[in-house]
Amino acid sequence: MLFEDLSLSKSIQKAVFEQGYTNPTPIQEQSIPLVLSGRDLIGCAQTGTGKTAAFAIPIIHQLHRIVGSSKKAKQIRALVVTPTRELAVQIGQSFDTYGKYTNLTQLTIFGGVSQNPQVDTLKNGVDILIATPGRLLDLHKQGFIDLDHLHTLVLDEADQMLDMGFVNDVKKIVKLTPKNRQTLFFSATMPIAIRELAEMFLTDPATVTVSPVSSTAENVEQRVYFVEKTEKRNLLYHLIKNENLSDVLVFSRTKHGADNVVKALRKNNIAAEAIHGDKSQNARQRVLDAFKNKEVGVLVATDIAARGIDIDQLPFVINFDLPNIPETYVHRIGRTGRAGNGGIAISFCSKDEHAYWKDIQKLIKVDVKTVNDHPYPWHSGSPETAPAAAQKNSNRSGGAHKSRKSEVSKQNKKRWY
């Protein structure tokens, strides 16, 4: 199928062709006609598959027909709610790109910056609003946002909004919108909790699932290093230095952990930056720009902050901390090997994370290469004889396991951090 087969307006087709798009991706090919028909939709596809265009393009088409060349005051007719500021910015840029030959206007709002410029634009009127939950509810409470004329509501990265505790905010937002709205859920993963949430908000939704979450890209080479927990920073430095790695995205489980990894790398003259929710929007954008411009070779991120990182040619992803949810592993390594490029995904597995690794293997069903030739292997035992307690105590809620004192006491060598 070609984009020209999707019955889109000529102005949208022109913008799409200028971006070099000829054939829609699977999520776009299946979703766009459903959205154009007015159906509620649950869309699930891995990162890098074009989810944003799958809802932005048909929304622009619909609103362009509704608004046309009307000179009436603009009203918010489409609302996209997304969990992070980086994602909001990216989505706003996509609407600008695909709608450049229409007279539609969009505004992206988020916290962490002054609300005054956002309020000024709202007063002038916008057709499309992209927002993070907190700032959206705040400005609505102040009387600056009217959703009574809303046509389409999009919840993007719904799984992350659930993980971030935005469920109550989402429920409040939905109550502010007309009951006859069109509602679209898009996400990289679709756990049961999200499906239950969708049943509350969507009416007879169509479901589009592309590239099941259990599948990992064939052009991504996966490796695992079984390493002592206290030696992970040593191993990270060892790999970066000895294998001359650059353009590396490193995943940390916590914001504090991300900052500590960056500090350790900098002590050894490795240009590294962290990106997470505790940093201001301007700081996060500066870090992301520096990484994209190759001014910084290593970017350490939490899962939520990483949802806003959109880089086609990212050669290396390193799981410094293994995720406790197997589907998150698939989403992480999907950051590399995009747009037809190859990539390498490296995972560090400590003894307390071995149960997580077993769950990941069950999900992906791939024989991941184990790298044994490195300086920081498990001191005793092997992956096959991991302590029973570490496997038994695996939990899916994200709680970290305590390292045994005897293991810690053995770490008497000088460390570079």
C-alpha positions as CSV (number, residue, x, y, z in Angstrom):
1,M,0.0,0.0,0.0
2,L,1.0,3.6,-0.7
3,F,0.2,6.7,1.3
4,E,-1.7,7.9,-1.7
5,D,-4.0,4.9,-1.3
6,L,-5.2,6.1,2.1
7,S,-7.6,8.8,0.8
8,L,-5.7,11.6,2.6
9,S,-6.1,15.3,1.6
10,K,-3.6,16.5,-1.0
11,S,-2.1,18.9,1.5
12,I,-1.2,16.1,3.9
13,Q,0.1,13.9,1.1
14,K,2.4,16.7,0.0
15,A,3.8,17.0,3.5
16,V,4.2,13.3,3.9
17,F,6.0,12.9,0.6
18,E,8.4,15.7,1.5
19,Q,9.4,13.6,4.5
20,G,10.3,10.8,2.1
21,Y,7.3,8.6,3.1
22,T,6.0,6.4,0.4
23,N,4.7,3.3,2.1
24,P,2.9,3.5,5.4
25,T,4.3,1.3,8.2
26,P,2.1,-1.6,9.4
27,I,0.7,0.3,12.3
28,Q,0.0,3.3,10.0
29,E,-1.6,1.1,7.3
30,Q,-4.0,-0.5,9.7
31,S,-4.7,2.4,12.0
32,I,-5.2,5.3,9.7
33,P,-8.3,4.0,7.9
34,L,-9.9,3.0,11.3
35,V,-9.2,6.5,12.8
36,L,-10.6,8.1,9.6
37,S,-13.8,6.0,9.9
38,G,-14.3,7.4,13.4
39,R,-13.7,4.2,15.4
40,D,-12.2,4.1,18.8
41,L,-8.8,2.4,18.7
42,I,-6.3,0.5,20.8
43,G,-2.9,0.5,18.9
44,C,0.0,-1.5,20.1
45,A,3.4,-1.5,18.4
46,Q,7.0,-1.4,19.3
47,T,9.0,1.8,19.4
48,G,10.2,3.1,16.0
49,T,7.2,1.8,14.1
50,G,5.5,5.1,13.4
51,K,2.8,5.2,16.1
52,T,2.7,9.0,16.2
53,A,2.0,9.4,12.5
54,A,-0.6,6.6,12.8
55,F,-2.8,9.0,14.8
56,A,-1.5,12.4,13.9
57,I,-2.1,12.1,10.1
58,P,-5.7,11.0,10.3
59,I,-6.5,13.6,13.0
60,I,-5.0,16.4,10.8
61,H,-7.1,15.1,7.9
62,Q,-10.3,15.1,9.9
63,L,-9.7,18.5,11.5
64,H,-8.7,20.1,8.2
65,R,-12.1,19.1,6.8
66,I,-13.9,20.3,9.8
67,V,-12.1,23.6,10.3
68,G,-11.3,24.3,6.6
69,S,-10.7,27.9,6.0
70,S,-13.0,29.0,8.8
71,K,-12.1,32.4,10.3
72,K,-14.0,31.6,13.5
73,A,-12.2,31.5,16.8
74,K,-10.1,28.3,17.1
75,Q,-11.2,25.7,19.7
76,I,-9.4,22.6,20.9
77,R,-10.7,19.7,18.8
78,A,-7.9,17.2,19.4
79,L,-6.1,16.5,22.6
80,V,-3.0,14.2,22.9
81,V,-2.0,13.3,26.4
82,T,1.5,11.9,26.9
83,P,3.5,11.2,30.1
84,T,6.8,13.1,29.4
85,R,7.8,16.5,28.2
86,E,10.1,15.1,25.6
87,L,7.4,13.0,24.0
88,A,5.0,16.0,24.1
89,V,7.6,18.0,22.2
90,Q,8.2,15.3,19.6
91,I,4.5,14.8,19.0
92,G,4.0,18.5,18.6
93,Q,6.8,18.6,16.0
94,S,5.1,15.7,14.1
95,F,1.8,17.6,14.0
96,D,3.6,20.7,12.7
97,T,5.4,18.5,10.0
98,Y,2.3,16.6,8.7
99,G,0.0,19.7,9.0
100,K,2.4,22.3,7.5
101,Y,0.1,22.8,4.5
102,T,-3.1,23.2,6.5
103,N,-4.2,26.1,8.6
104,L,-4.4,24.0,11.8
105,T,-2.5,25.2,14.8
106,Q,-1.1,23.2,17.7
107,L,0.2,23.9,21.1
108,T,2.4,21.7,23.3
109,I,2.2,22.3,27.1
110,F,4.1,20.8,30.0
111,G,5.3,21.6,33.4
112,G,8.7,22.7,34.6
113,V,8.5,26.0,32.6
114,S,6.6,29.2,32.8
115,Q,2.9,28.8,32.0
116,N,2.6,32.4,30.6
117,P,3.6,31.8,27.0
118,Q,1.4,28.7,27.0
119,V,-1.6,30.7,28.4
120,D,-1.1,33.4,25.8
121,T,-1.3,30.9,22.9
122,L,-4.3,29.3,24.5
123,K,-6.1,32.6,24.6
124,N,-5.5,33.1,20.9
125,G,-7.0,29.6,20.3
126,V,-5.6,26.3,19.0
127,D,-7.0,23.3,17.1
128,I,-4.7,20.7,18.6
129,L,-3.3,20.5,22.1
130,I,-0.5,18.1,23.2
131,A,-0.1,18.0,27.0
132,T,1.4,16.2,30.0
133,P,-1.3,15.4,32.5
134,G,-0.2,17.7,35.4
135,R,0.0,21.0,33.3
136,L,-3.2,20.1,31.5
137,L,-5.3,19.8,34.6
138,D,-3.6,22.8,36.2
139,L,-4.4,25.1,33.3
140,H,-7.9,23.7,33.0
141,K,-8.5,24.4,36.7
142,Q,-7.4,28.0,36.1
143,G,-9.9,28.3,33.3
144,F,-7.5,28.5,30.4
145,I,-8.5,25.2,28.7
146,D,-12.0,24.3,27.3
147,L,-12.5,20.8,26.1
148,D,-16.2,21.0,25.3
149,H,-15.6,21.0,21.6
150,L,-13.1,18.1,21.6
151,H,-13.4,15.7,18.7
152,T,-10.5,13.2,19.4
153,L,-8.7,12.3,22.6
154,V,-5.4,10.4,22.3
155,L,-3.6,8.7,25.2
156,D,-0.1,8.1,24.0
157,E,2.3,5.7,25.8
158,A,-0.6,4.6,27.9
159,D,1.4,1.9,29.7
160,Q,3.9,4.5,31.0
161,M,1.1,6.8,32.2
162,L,-0.1,3.8,34.2
163,D,3.4,3.1,35.6
164,M,3.9,6.7,36.5
165,G,0.8,6.9,38.6
166,F,-1.2,9.0,36.1
167,V,-4.3,6.8,36.3
168,N,-6.3,9.2,38.4
169,D,-5.2,12.2,36.3
170,V,-6.3,10.3,33.1
171,K,-9.7,9.6,34.6
172,K,-10.1,13.3,35.5
173,I,-9.1,14.3,32.0
174,V,-11.6,11.9,30.4
175,K,-14.4,13.3,32.5
176,L,-13.6,16.8,31.1
177,T,-14.3,15.7,27.5
178,P,-17.5,15.1,25.6
179,K,-18.9,11.6,25.8
180,N,-19.3,11.4,22.0
181,R,-15.5,11.9,21.5
182,Q,-13.3,9.5,19.5
183,T,-10.7,7.9,21.8
184,L,-7.4,6.4,20.8
185,F,-5.0,4.4,22.9
186,F,-1.5,4.0,21.6
187,S,1.4,2.2,23.4
188,A,4.5,0.1,23.0
189,T,3.2,-2.5,25.4
190,M,-0.4,-3.3,26.4
191,P,-0.6,-5.0,29.8
192,I,-3.9,-6.2,31.2
193,A,-4.3,-3.1,33.4
194,I,-4.2,-0.9,30.3
195,R,-6.8,-3.1,28.5
196,E,-9.0,-2.8,31.6
197,L,-8.6,1.0,31.5
198,A,-9.4,1.1,27.9
199,E,-12.7,-0.7,28.5
200,M,-13.7,2.1,30.8
201,F,-13.0,4.9,28.3
202,L,-13.4,3.4,24.8
203,T,-16.6,2.4,22.9
204,D,-16.4,-0.8,20.8
205,P,-12.7,-0.2,20.0
206,A,-10.8,-1.7,17.1
207,T,-7.5,-3.3,18.1
208,V,-4.3,-3.1,16.0
209,T,-1.3,-5.0,17.2
210,V,1.9,-5.0,15.2
211,S,5.2,-6.8,16.0
212,P,4.1,-8.5,19.3
213,V,6.0,-7.3,22.3
214,S,7.7,-10.6,22.7
215,S,9.6,-10.2,19.4
216,T,13.0,-8.4,19.2
217,A,14.3,-7.0,16.0
218,E,16.3,-9.5,14.0
219,N,19.0,-6.9,13.1
220,V,19.8,-6.3,16.8
221,E,22.7,-8.4,18.2
222,Q,22.0,-9.2,21.8
223,R,24.7,-10.0,24.4
224,V,24.5,-10.7,28.1
225,Y,27.3,-10.3,30.7
226,F,26.9,-12.0,34.1
227,V,28.6,-9.6,36.4
228,E,28.9,-8.9,40.1
229,K,26.5,-6.1,41.0
230,T,29.3,-4.0,42.6
231,E,31.4,-4.3,39.4
232,K,28.8,-3.0,36.9
233,R,30.4,0.4,36.6
234,N,33.8,-1.1,36.1
235,L,32.4,-3.3,33.3
236,L,30.7,-0.4,31.7
237,Y,33.9,1.6,31.6
238,H,35.8,-1.4,30.4
239,L,33.5,-1.9,27.4
240,I,33.4,1.8,26.5
241,K,37.1,2.1,26.6
242,N,38.3,-1.2,25.2
243,E,35.6,-1.5,22.5
244,N,35.7,2.2,21.7
245,L,31.9,2.5,22.1
246,S,30.2,5.8,21.3
247,D,26.6,6.9,20.8
248,V,25.6,4.6,23.7
249,L,22.2,4.7,25.4
250,V,22.5,3.2,28.9
251,F,19.4,2.3,30.9
252,S,19.3,2.7,34.7
253,R,16.4,1.6,36.9
254,T,16.5,4.8,39.0
255,K,17.2,8.5,38.6
256,H,19.8,8.4,41.4
257,G,21.4,5.4,39.8
258,A,21.6,7.2,36.5
259,D,23.4,10.2,38.1
260,N,25.9,7.9,39.9
261,V,26.8,6.2,36.6
262,V,27.4,9.5,35.0
263,K,29.6,10.7,37.8
264,A,31.7,7.5,37.6
265,L,32.1,7.8,33.9
266,R,33.1,11.5,34.1
267,K,35.8,10.7,36.6
268,N,37.4,8.6,33.9
269,N,37.1,11.3,31.3
270,I,34.1,9.7,29.5
271,A,31.7,12.4,28.2
272,A,28.4,11.3,29.7
273,E,25.0,12.9,30.7
274,A,21.9,11.7,32.5
275,I,18.3,12.3,31.5
276,H,15.4,11.8,33.9
277,G,12.4,13.4,35.5
278,D,14.3,15.4,38.1
279,K,16.0,17.6,35.5
280,S,14.3,20.7,34.1
281,Q,12.8,20.6,30.6
282,N,15.6,23.0,29.3
283,A,18.3,20.8,30.9
284,R,16.8,17.6,29.4
285,Q,16.6,19.2,26.0
286,R,20.2,20.4,26.2
287,V,21.4,16.9,27.1
288,L,19.4,15.3,24.3
289,D,20.7,17.8,21.7
290,A,24.2,17.3,22.9
291,F,23.8,13.5,22.5
292,K,22.3,13.8,19.1
293,N,25.1,16.2,18.0
294,K,27.7,13.7,19.3
295,E,29.0,16.1,21.8
296,V,28.2,13.5,24.5
297,G,29.1,9.9,23.8
298,V,27.1,8.2,26.6
299,L,23.5,9.0,27.6
300,V,22.2,7.4,30.8
301,A,18.4,7.3,31.0
302,T,15.5,5.9,33.0
303,D,12.9,4.1,31.1
304,I,10.3,6.9,31.3
305,A,12.7,9.6,30.1
306,A,13.9,7.4,27.3
307,R,10.5,7.3,25.7
308,G,11.3,10.8,24.5
309,I,14.5,9.8,22.7
310,D,14.0,9.4,19.0
311,I,17.3,8.7,17.2
312,D,17.3,6.5,14.1
313,Q,20.9,5.6,14.1
314,L,21.7,4.5,17.6
315,P,24.2,1.7,17.5
316,F,24.4,0.7,21.2
317,V,22.0,0.1,24.0
318,I,23.2,-1.1,27.4
319,N,21.0,-2.4,30.1
320,F,23.0,-1.4,33.1
321,D,20.1,-2.5,35.3
322,L,17.8,-5.3,34.0
323,P,14.1,-4.3,34.0
324,N,11.8,-6.3,36.2
325,I,9.2,-6.4,33.5
326,P,10.3,-8.5,30.5
327,E,8.3,-6.4,28.0
328,T,10.4,-3.4,29.0
329,Y,13.5,-5.2,27.8
330,V,12.0,-5.5,24.3
331,H,11.1,-1.8,24.3
332,R,14.6,-0.8,25.5
333,I,16.6,-2.7,22.9
334,G,14.1,-1.5,20.2
335,R,15.9,1.9,20.6
336,T,18.7,0.4,18.4
337,G,18.4,-1.3,15.0
338,R,15.9,1.2,13.8
339,A,15.2,2.4,10.2
340,G,16.9,-0.7,8.8
341,N,20.2,-0.1,10.7
342,G,21.9,-2.8,12.7
343,G,22.5,-2.4,16.5
344,I,24.0,-4.1,19.5
345,A,22.1,-4.6,22.8
346,I,24.2,-5.4,25.9
347,S,22.7,-6.5,29.2
348,F,24.4,-6.6,32.6
349,C,23.0,-9.3,34.8
350,S,23.9,-9.5,38.5
351,K,23.0,-12.4,40.7
352,D,20.0,-10.6,42.2
353,E,18.7,-10.0,38.7
354,H,19.0,-13.5,37.4
355,A,15.3,-14.2,37.8
356,Y,14.6,-11.1,35.7
357,W,16.8,-12.5,33.0
358,K,15.1,-15.8,33.0
359,D,11.7,-14.0,32.6
360,I,13.2,-12.1,29.7
361,Q,14.4,-15.2,28.0
362,K,11.0,-16.9,28.3
363,L,9.4,-13.9,26.6
364,I,11.8,-13.3,23.7
365,K,12.7,-16.9,23.0
366,V,16.1,-15.9,21.6
367,D,19.4,-17.6,22.3
368,V,21.2,-14.5,23.6
369,K,25.0,-14.7,23.4
370,T,26.7,-14.9,26.8
371,V,30.0,-13.1,27.0
372,N,32.2,-14.8,29.6
373,D,35.5,-13.2,28.6
374,H,35.5,-10.1,30.8
375,P,37.2,-9.1,34.0
376,Y,34.2,-9.0,36.4
377,P,32.3,-12.3,36.3
378,W,30.3,-13.7,39.2
379,H,32.7,-14.6,41.9
380,S,31.1,-18.0,42.6
381,G,28.6,-20.2,40.9
382,S,27.3,-19.6,37.4
383,P,24.1,-18.4,35.8
384,E,22.8,-22.0,35.9
385,T,23.5,-22.3,39.7
386,A,22.3,-18.8,40.7
387,P,21.3,-18.6,44.4
388,A,17.8,-20.0,44.9
389,A,16.8,-16.9,47.0
390,A,17.6,-14.6,44.1
391,Q,15.3,-16.5,41.8
392,K,12.7,-17.1,44.4
393,N,12.5,-13.4,45.4
394,S,11.9,-12.1,41.9
395,N,9.1,-9.6,41.9
396,R,7.4,-7.7,39.2
397,S,6.8,-4.5,41.2
398,G,10.4,-3.2,40.8
399,G,11.8,-3.9,44.3
400,A,15.5,-4.3,44.3
401,H,17.1,-7.3,46.1
402,K,19.7,-6.8,48.8
403,S,23.2,-8.1,48.1
404,R,24.6,-10.5,50.5
405,K,27.2,-9.1,52.9
406,S,29.6,-11.9,52.2
407,E,29.6,-10.9,48.5
408,V,30.2,-7.2,49.4
409,S,33.1,-8.1,51.7
410,K,34.9,-9.8,48.9
411,Q,35.1,-6.5,46.9
412,N,38.5,-5.4,48.2
413,K,40.1,-4.4,44.9
414,K,40.6,-0.8,44.0
415,R,37.7,0.6,41.9
416,W,37.9,3.3,39.3
417,Y,34.7,4.9,40.7
